[in-house]
Amino acid sequence: MLFTIVKDKSGKVTKIKTKLDATSILDNPILNKGSAFTQKERDTFSLNGKLPVQVENMSLQLMRVYRQFKEKENNIQRNVFLNTLHDGNTTLFYKFASEHIDEVLPVVYTPTVGDAVEAYSAEFRRPAGVYLSYDQQKDMDKILASHAKEKQIDFVIVTDGEAVLGIGDWGVGGMDISIGKLMVYIICAGINPANVLPVQLDVGTNNEKLLNDPLYLGSKHPRVTGKNYDDFIKSFVTSVKKHFPNVYLHWEDFGRSHARSILERYRNDLCTFNDDMQGTGIVATANVISAIEATKTKYKDHVVVMFGAGTAGCGIMDQIFDAFVASGMSKSEAKKRFYIIDRFGLVVDDMKDLPDFQKPYARKRSEVKKWDVANQDDISLLEVVKNAKATILIGCSTVKGAFNKAIVTQMAKNIARPVIMPLSNPNSRCEADPKDLIEWTDAKAIIAAGSPFPEVHYKGKVYEVSQGNNAFIFPGLGLGAIAVKATKMSDSMIRAACHTLSAFSPLRKSLDNPVLPPIHDAVTISTAVAIAVAKEAIKEGLSSVKAKESDAEALVKKAQWRPEYVPLTKG
């Protein structure tokens, strides 16, 4: 191990012991304090002369960081600046981020991270995380073993970069989304940065722009597919389990042909989670639950339409469907209230080559033959909204402006308070502008968008637009699982997280309020989610820690890391 973290009985870090020399300490972002090394630490580790003589406290450092942050001209420059700070002094970065969460999250995560992914190879600064190439897979086990020797890893986030946000295949550039997401885990939930590992699986890319770019840093061949791809994933999971036995494994931005199959294949083998399928679904479901409760309607009063029936879209439908069934509705009765639309229109059961994840929501052809539509082979979104009398409309299509005025006004005719969630990001690919949704429904729509949008001024009132941000969910899920060393992520644990988030909805207090709290509440919510998840894991017997449900809160708080400088000693 490069260093040893010493904690007291409550889990508080009291000191860090290391045998590293001065140069190695300054190069290690976990250990580096910059100008804040005490004089005793400078004497102990021969740091005198390697730093300016002034010994600063963290408050002075934060003042300097904020001044530099505000001097940057745009969010891309701020993203570069913050990542450089993170790579040099992890503790200072997270202290700054925790104090300025509203300003920092949109820079290190959505929407700015999408631009950073596209510019990854052109602006490469220093390697971060682990790059596992299909072309060098014989070295995979050795690479992961080396990281196990250096530090205790209890959290791994992995991507293959095939379906990054709404921008598609960006190959090895996907590493930036893993790093950005990892930052959110740490900012919002206090996952220990010393125990995490971002991983990029480099299996090639089908992005011709990257393949023809001399600066592209990844493998320059088409994506590996089929059995070769599956075997590579299997080798990765096997090696992760071998070297990090208590790991929480997060899958991020895998393509529609792989995301669901990977999760289903391995979700019972270790504690694992796919944010695109499950995280987005939890937040969307919490919004639906909040809207139904706030409007004092019943589940049977609602019809859900998903525009964009890929892995993410159907993953969201799975979560909402589960909530409908949990409300007391039978599965067959609930299925009658769900419709999905792909690029060929409404998904119907006689369509060829339907993916397995779409089949549960495919409508019977005999049913839609009764509808008044222009073309039975391509039933449009407007036709579905009108004929099915949709009350809840969700977008995961990346088709900008897909929710037009005709569709939205029809939603408002179907129900007094329609729920409309254009979740595609970045903003340039969002299905609707919340300003239009408010104007077209006379402020009756209950709205959540996938990316941040400005507040809307309408008829003398100011309406906050909720971002259906997964940052409200995935950090707490991870922390709760790690706190009890959960052996798997169960549906009940996910359901507990969903209902915990819904309980925080401002909409429950007034229909003029946003459906989700402000993003700076994510820290409080993440802790509450983690406790609920840990409690459910203990209840189900999925905890590797011997504990009672009443121990959940203490275990979560013990597992949380806080960005504070602690004494560095020899050892």
C-alpha positions, 0 to 999 in steps of 0.5 A, spaced: 500 500 500 502 507 498 499 509 504 495 507 510 489 511 513 488 510 520 481 511 523 478 511 530 472 507 532 467 512 529 470 511 522 473 518 523 480 519 519 485 521 524 491 520 520 495 517 514 501 514 514 506 513 508 513 511 507 513 515 500 518 521 499 517 528 498 516 528 491 511 522 491 507 525 496 506 532 492 505 527 486 499 523 489 493 527 489 490 524 495 496 526 500 498 532 497 496 539 501 499 544 497 501 550 501 497 547 507 502 542 509 504 544 516 511 545 518 511 539 522 509 535 516 514 539 511 520 537 516 518 530 517 518 529 509 523 533 507 518 538 503 522 544 505 524 548 499 519 544 495 514 549 497 513 556 498 515 558 505 508 560 507 503 555 511 496 556 509 490 553 511 484 551 507 480 557 507 485 561 504 486 556 498 479 555 497 479 563 496 484 562 491 481 557 487 474 560 487 477 566 484 481 562 479 474 559 477 470 565 476 476 568 472 475 562 467 470 564 461 466 558 460 464 552 463 469 548 458 475 552 461 472 551 468 472 543 467 479 543 465 481 547 471 477 543 476 479 537 473 487 539 474 485 541 481 482 534 482 488 531 479 493 535 484 489 536 490 483 531 491 481 534 498 481 541 496 477 540 490 472 536 494 472 541 499 471 547 494 466 542 490 462 541 496 461 549 498 459 551 491 455 545 489 450 549 485 456 551 480 460 545 480 456 540 478 454 542 472 461 543 470 464 536 472 457 533 470 452 534 465 451 538 461 459 540 460 461 533 461 459 531 454 463 537 451 469 534 455 468 527 452 468 530 445 474 533 446 478 528 450 483 526 445 485 533 443 485 536 450 488 530 454 492 532 460 494 526 464 492 519 465 486 518 470 483 511 472 485 504 468 484 503 461 483 496 459 484 494 452 481 488 448 487 488 444 491 487 450 487 483 454 492 478 456 494 484 461 488 485 464 488 481 471 495 484 472 493 491 471 487 490 476 492 486 481 497 492 481 491 497 483 489 492 489 496 492 491 496 500 492 490 501 495 483 498 498 478 498 492 471 498 494 468 502 488 469 501 481 465 505 475 466 502 468 464 504 461 466 502 454 464 509 451 459 506 446 453 511 448 455 517 452 449 521 454 445 523 448 452 524 444 453 517 442 460 513 441 466 516 443 470 510 445 476 512 450 473 519 451 468 515 455 473 515 461 471 523 462 464 521 464 466 515 468 471 520 472 465 526 472 460 521 475 465 519 480 466 526 482 458 526 483 458 520 488 464 523 492 461 530 492 454 528 494 455 522 498 462 522 501 464 516 497 472 515 499 476 517 493 482 513 496 478 507 495 475 508 488 477 506 481 474 509 474 475 504 468 475 505 461 474 498 457 477 500 450 473 495 445 474 500 439 469 505 436 464 505 430 465 513 430 468 514 423 471 521 426 475 518 431 477 513 427 480 518 422 483 522 427 490 522 428 490 524 435 485 519 437 488 515 443 483 509 443 484 503 439 483 505 432 478 499 429 471 498 429 468 495 436 468 488 438 462 485 438 458 478 439 462 472 443 469 476 443 465 482 447 462 478 451 468 474 453 472 480 454 466 483 459 466 476 463 474 476 464 473 483 466 468 481 471 472 475 474 478 479 475 474 485 479 471 480 483 478 476 484 482 482 486 476 487 489 471 482 493 467 487 496 466 491 490 460 495 488 460 495 480 457 501 476 456 500 469 455 507 465 453 509 458 454 502 455 450 501 448 443 498 448 445 491 445 449 490 451 447 494 457 441 490 459 444 483 458 450 485 462 446 487 468 442 481 468 448 476 467 451 479 473 447 482 478 446 476 482 454 475 482 456 481 485 453 488 487 452 491 481 448 497 478 447 500 471 445 508 472 442 509 465 437 503 466 436 504 473 438 510 476 434 514 471 428 510 472 428 511 479 428 519 479 423 518 473 419 514 478 420 518 484 417 524 480 411 520 477 410 518 485 410 525 487 406 527 482 400 522 483 401 524 490 401 531 489 395 531 485 391 526 489 390 522 483 390 514 483 395 510 479 389 507 475 388 514 472 394 515 468 397 512 462 405 513 461 408 514 454 415 513 453 418 516 446 425 513 445 424 506 447 432 504 448 435 501 454 434 507 458 427 508 456 425 501 457 429 501 464 425 507 466 418 504 464 421 498 468 421 502 474 415 506 473 411 499 472 414 496 478 411 502 482 404 501 479 404 494 481 406 496 488 400 500 488 396 494 488 395 494 481 395 487 477 401 486 472 396 485 466 392 491 468 398 495 469 401 493 462 395 496 459 397 503 461 404 503 458 406 505 451 413 505 448 415 509 441 421 507 437 424 510 431 418 506 427 413 509 431 409 505 436 412 499 438 407 493 436 407 486 437 408 484 430 414 488 429 420 484 426 426 483 431 424 487 437 429 487 442 427 483 449 427 489 453 421 492 448 417 486 448 413 487 455 411 493 452 409 492 445 401 493 444 397 488 440 396 490 433 388 488 434 388 493 439 391 499 435 387 497 429 381 501 432 385 507 432 384 513 428 391 513 425 394 515 418 399 509 417 398 503 422 405 501 420 408 508 423 403 510 429 406 517 431 407 520 438 401 525 437 397 519 435 399 515 441 398 521 446 391 522 443 388 515 442 391 512 448 389 519 452 396 519 455 397 523 462 405 522 463 410 523 457 417 521 458 422 523 452 429 519 452 430 520 444 435 525 443 430 528 438 430 536 439 423 539 439 419 532 439 414 534 444 411 540 439 405 544 441 400 540 438 402 534 442 403 538 449 396 541 448 393 534 447 396 532 453 393 538 457 386 536 454 387 529 457 388 531 464 388 537 468 396 536 470 400 532 465 407 530 467 412 531 462 419 529 462 424 531 456 430 527 459 434 527 453 441 531 454 445 535 453 440 541 452 441 541 445 437 534 444 432 535 449 425 534 447 422 540 449 424 547 452 420 547 459 419 555 457 414 552 452 411 547 456 409 552 461 406 556 456 403 551 452 399 548 458 398 555 462 403 552 467 399 546 469 404 541 466 409 538 472 416 538 469 422 535 469 428 536 464 434 531 463 439 537 464 439 544 467 434 549 464 433 556 467 427 558 471 421 561 467 417 567 468 410 566 466 404 571 468 407 574 474 410 567 477 417 564 477 417 557 475 423 553 477 425 547 472 427 541 476 433 537 473 431 530 473 438 529 475 441 522 477 445 525 482 439 525 487 440 517 487 446 514 484 451 517 490 446 514 495 445 507 492 452 506 492 454 509 499 448 505 502 451 498 499 458 500 501 456 501 508 454 494 509 458 491 504 452 489 500 452 482 496 447 485 491 443 491 489 436 488 489 429 491 487 427 492 494 433 496 495 432 500 489 425 501 491 427 504 498 431 509 494 425 511 490 420 512 495 426 516 499 427 521 494 420 522 492 418 524 500 423 530 499 419 533 493 417 540 494 411 538 489 408 535 495 407 542 499 404 546 493 403 544 485 406 551 483 413 548 486 418 544 482 417 536 482 425 535 485 429 539 490 434 544 488 441 540 487 444 543 493 440 538 497 443 532 493 448 531 499 442 531 504 438 526 500 444 522 498 445 520 506 437 519 507 437 514 500 444 511 503 440 509 510 434 507 506 438 502 502 443 500 507 437 498 512 433 494 506 440 490 505 440 488 512 433 486 512 433 482 506 440 479 509 444 482 503 449 485 508 456 482 509 456 486 515 453 483 521 448 489 523 441 490 525 436 495 521 437 500 526 444 500 525 444 503 518 444 510 520 451 509 524 454 505 518 452 510 513 455 515 517 461 511 518 463 510 511 462 517 509 469 521 507 469 528 508 474 533 505 478 535 510 486 535 511 488 530 516 495 529 519 500 526 515 506 521 518 511 516 517 509 509 517 
